[in-house]
Structures are given as structure tokens and as C-alpha cells.
């Protein structure tokens, strides 16, 4: 069984078979996070792109747990320079780790690291753990490639941004849910900042009107996938 814990914004943990990973560990400064970086116990950290609200507390968490970061090549090199073990990948590539498998997908966004250095191409993530496939779209606008992910990799849960301004808004996120053909969809990346307000329940309602199963996972809540 795969468990997901949502920490708000784009930060969540996945746990299966005694292994745990955290994605985009933005906790310090995240008004919805109910845990601190010191509370996190993981086997790996996944980072979708270089913006501060996604890199977040990754360096501290990696050092606390003596674990590595998985990201694109440029971001992995940046983490290595911070004294953190890192595994670099790039769009379209996949790799199997002791805790599961990851494939990087395109995300239409920008990426620069906290010190202003180049962060490479932003990514979404296909993550396989516990016999399930989770599609984390990352910070992105809608794009037609999403239809390929569901056709080539049956998706159990898709995590889609709905906050607008920096990413898809509600209307496009519903279309993205239809494109990726996930068994279930979950809204993320909303209400963290005043400029990205959105109603996650309205997103689920619109999805259900299209015959798509959706659910709102509350901040700090753990659910089974």
C-alpha cells in the first residue's frame, strides 16, 4: 500500500514498504505546513525545479537524514555544491532506486535556484512506489503531452496545480485531469500566497461533473493511494 501525506503547496511525502520520500520540501515559510524540517524522516528527496518554494528545506532535510536528492542535472550539481549527495536526471529519463522508480516529465515553467543560478528545465514526476504510479505535474501550464503519460503509464493518482498565476488555474487543471486519465486526481499549489487563491472543492466538483474522481487532501492529512 502507498500512503501520501500532504504538507501544503507542492510538498508531500510518499511511504510504501518501509521507505519514504518527500517531494518539493517547502516547509519553512509554508503557512500550511504542520511539521518542521527537523521532523522529517525520509530515504530520499525529490525536487521538481529550482524555485525557493520547491527547493525549500531540502539541504537541511538531506543532511539530517543523510539521504540524497533526485532532480535534474543542473539542480543536482547545485545540491552537490551544498555538500548534499544528489542524483541528476533529465526530461524523459527514468531511474530505479531502492525505494522506487522516478521518471522526469516536462513542466512548462521557469527554474532558477535560490542564489540565482541556472536551474535547468523544470520537471513533473512520475513516481512508482508500492505498486502504484503517482503523477506529480509540478509547476506547469496545461500541455497535450499529459495525455501520453496516462496512455503509456496508467496513473493511480495525479497531483495537479490549481492556483493560477504561476501555474494552471481551475479550468485548465480540470482539462489536465481529463488528459492524463488518472484513476483519481488531487489539487495542489493553491492558497499558499495571496496571488494563488483557489477552491480545491470546486476543482473536485468540476472533475466529478466530467466523470473524473477527485479528492481534497487536507493539509497534514495522510491518505492511502
C-alpha positions as CSV (number, residue, x, y, z in Angstrom):
1,X,0.0,0.0,0.0
2,X,1.1,3.5,-0.8
3,X,0.4,6.4,1.7
4,X,0.5,10.1,0.8
5,X,0.9,12.9,3.4
6,X,0.2,16.4,2.1
7,X,2.1,19.3,3.7
8,X,0.5,22.1,1.6
9,X,1.7,23.9,-1.6
10,X,3.5,21.2,-3.6
11,X,5.1,19.4,-0.7
12,X,4.1,15.8,0.0
13,X,5.5,12.6,1.3
14,X,5.0,9.1,-0.1
15,X,5.5,6.0,2.0
16,X,5.5,2.3,1.0
17,X,7.1,-0.9,2.2
18,X,9.1,0.9,4.9
19,X,10.5,3.5,2.6
20,X,9.6,7.2,2.5
21,X,10.4,10.1,0.1
22,X,9.5,13.8,0.2
23,X,8.8,15.9,-2.8
24,X,9.5,19.7,-3.1
25,X,10.1,20.1,0.7
26,X,8.9,23.7,1.2
27,X,8.1,23.8,4.9
28,X,9.8,26.9,6.4
29,X,7.6,29.7,5.2
30,X,4.8,27.4,4.1
31,X,1.8,28.6,6.1
32,X,0.0,25.3,5.7
33,X,2.8,23.0,6.9
34,X,2.2,21.4,10.2
35,X,5.7,19.9,10.5
36,X,9.2,21.4,10.6
37,X,12.2,20.2,8.6
38,X,13.6,18.6,11.8
39,X,10.5,16.4,12.0
40,X,11.1,14.8,8.5
41,X,12.4,11.3,8.2
42,X,12.9,10.1,4.6
43,X,15.1,8.0,2.4
44,X,15.2,10.5,-0.5
45,X,14.1,14.0,-1.6
46,X,12.7,14.8,-5.0
47,X,12.9,18.3,-6.3
48,X,10.9,19.4,-9.4
49,X,12.6,22.7,-10.1
50,X,14.8,25.3,-8.6
51,X,12.4,27.9,-7.2
52,X,12.7,28.5,-3.4
53,X,9.2,27.4,-2.7
54,X,10.1,23.9,-4.1
55,X,13.8,23.5,-3.1
56,X,12.6,24.7,0.3
57,X,14.4,22.9,3.2
58,X,15.9,20.2,1.0
59,X,19.5,20.9,2.1
60,X,18.7,20.7,5.8
61,X,16.5,17.6,5.4
62,X,19.1,15.8,3.3
63,X,21.8,16.5,5.9
64,X,19.6,15.5,8.8
65,X,18.7,12.2,7.1
66,X,21.9,11.6,5.3
67,X,19.9,11.0,2.2
68,X,20.2,12.1,-1.4
69,X,18.3,14.5,-3.7
70,X,16.9,13.4,-7.0
71,X,16.4,16.2,-9.6
72,X,17.5,17.4,-13.0
73,X,21.3,17.6,-13.7
74,X,21.7,21.3,-13.0
75,X,19.9,21.2,-9.7
76,X,21.7,18.0,-8.7
77,X,25.0,19.8,-9.3
78,X,23.9,22.7,-7.2
79,X,23.0,20.4,-4.3
80,X,26.3,18.6,-4.6
81,X,28.0,22.1,-4.2
82,X,26.0,22.4,-0.9
83,X,27.6,19.2,0.4
84,X,24.5,17.1,-0.4
85,X,24.5,13.8,-2.3
86,X,22.5,14.1,-5.4
87,X,21.4,12.0,-8.4
88,X,21.0,14.0,-11.6
89,X,18.5,13.1,-14.3
90,X,16.7,14.9,-17.2
91,X,13.4,15.1,-19.0
92,X,12.3,11.7,-20.4
93,X,14.8,9.8,-18.3
94,X,13.9,7.3,-15.6
95,X,15.8,5.5,-12.8
96,X,15.1,2.8,-10.3
97,X,16.1,3.5,-6.7
98,X,15.9,1.2,-3.6
99,X,12.6,2.9,-2.7
100,X,11.0,3.1,-6.1
101,X,11.3,4.5,-9.7
102,X,11.1,8.0,-11.0
103,X,10.7,9.5,-14.5
104,X,11.0,13.2,-15.3
105,X,8.3,14.7,-17.5
106,X,8.2,18.2,-19.0
107,X,6.7,21.1,-17.0
108,X,6.1,24.4,-18.6
109,X,7.5,26.9,-16.1
110,X,10.8,28.5,-15.2
111,X,13.6,27.4,-12.9
112,X,16.3,29.4,-11.2
113,X,17.9,28.4,-7.9
114,X,17.8,30.4,-4.6
115,X,21.1,32.0,-5.4
116,X,20.0,33.0,-8.9
117,X,22.0,30.3,-10.7
118,X,20.5,28.4,-13.6
119,X,18.1,25.6,-12.6
120,X,17.8,23.7,-15.9
121,X,14.4,22.5,-17.2
122,X,11.6,22.3,-14.7
123,X,10.0,18.9,-14.4
124,X,7.0,16.9,-13.4
125,X,7.5,13.5,-11.9
126,X,6.1,10.0,-12.5
127,X,6.8,8.1,-9.3
128,X,6.3,4.4,-8.8
129,X,6.1,3.1,-5.2
130,X,4.2,0.4,-3.5
131,X,2.8,-0.9,-6.8
132,X,1.2,2.5,-7.6
133,X,2.0,5.2,-10.1
134,X,1.7,8.9,-9.0
135,X,1.9,11.7,-11.5
136,X,3.1,15.0,-9.9
137,X,2.6,17.6,-12.6
138,X,4.9,20.2,-11.0
139,X,4.5,23.9,-11.6
140,X,3.1,23.9,-15.1
141,X,0.6,25.1,-17.5
142,X,-1.6,22.6,-19.3
143,X,0.0,20.7,-22.2
144,X,-1.1,17.9,-24.5
145,X,1.8,15.6,-23.5
146,X,-0.2,14.9,-20.4
147,X,-2.4,12.5,-22.5
148,X,0.7,10.4,-23.3
149,X,1.5,9.9,-19.6
150,X,-1.8,8.2,-18.9
151,X,-1.7,6.2,-22.1
152,X,1.9,4.9,-21.6
153,X,1.9,4.7,-17.8
154,X,-1.5,4.0,-16.1
155,X,-1.7,6.6,-13.3
156,X,-3.3,5.9,-10.0
157,X,-3.2,9.5,-8.7
158,X,-2.4,12.8,-10.4
159,X,-1.4,15.8,-8.3
160,X,-2.3,18.9,-10.3
161,X,-1.7,22.6,-9.5
162,X,-4.9,24.8,-9.5
163,X,-3.7,28.2,-8.1
164,X,-3.4,30.0,-11.4
165,X,-1.0,32.9,-12.0
166,X,2.2,30.8,-11.7
167,X,0.5,27.5,-12.9
168,X,-2.7,26.2,-14.3
169,X,-5.9,27.5,-12.9
170,X,-9.1,25.6,-12.2
171,X,-10.4,25.4,-15.8
172,X,-7.1,24.1,-17.2
173,X,-6.5,21.8,-14.3
174,X,-9.8,20.0,-15.0
175,X,-8.8,19.6,-18.6
176,X,-5.4,18.3,-17.5
177,X,-7.2,15.8,-15.3
178,X,-9.1,14.5,-18.3
179,X,-6.0,14.4,-20.4
180,X,-3.9,12.3,-18.0
181,X,-6.7,9.8,-17.4
182,X,-5.7,9.2,-13.8
183,X,-7.9,7.0,-11.6
184,X,-8.0,9.9,-9.2
185,X,-6.8,13.5,-9.1
186,X,-5.8,15.8,-6.2
187,X,-5.4,19.6,-6.3
188,X,-2.2,21.2,-5.1
189,X,-0.3,24.5,-5.3
190,X,-3.1,26.8,-4.0
191,X,-3.7,29.3,-1.2
192,X,-0.1,29.4,0.0
193,X,0.3,33.0,-1.2
194,X,-2.4,35.7,-1.7
195,X,-1.9,35.6,-5.5
196,X,-2.9,31.9,-5.9
197,X,-6.3,31.6,-4.2
198,X,-8.4,28.6,-5.4
199,X,-11.2,26.4,-4.1
200,X,-10.0,22.8,-4.1
201,X,-13.6,21.6,-3.5
202,X,-14.7,23.4,-6.6
203,X,-11.9,21.7,-8.6
204,X,-13.1,18.3,-7.4
205,X,-16.8,19.2,-8.2
206,X,-15.9,20.2,-11.7
207,X,-13.8,17.0,-12.2
208,X,-16.7,14.8,-10.9
209,X,-19.0,16.6,-13.4
210,X,-16.7,15.2,-16.1
211,X,-16.7,11.7,-14.6
212,X,-13.3,12.1,-13.0
213,X,-12.8,11.0,-9.5
214,X,-11.1,13.7,-7.3
215,X,-10.5,14.3,-3.6
216,X,-9.2,17.1,-1.4
217,X,-6.4,16.0,0.9
218,X,-6.3,18.4,3.8
219,X,-3.0,20.0,5.0
220,X,-1.2,17.5,7.2
221,X,-3.6,14.6,6.3
222,X,-2.3,11.2,5.4
223,X,-4.3,9.1,2.9
224,X,-4.0,5.8,1.1
225,X,-3.5,5.8,-2.7
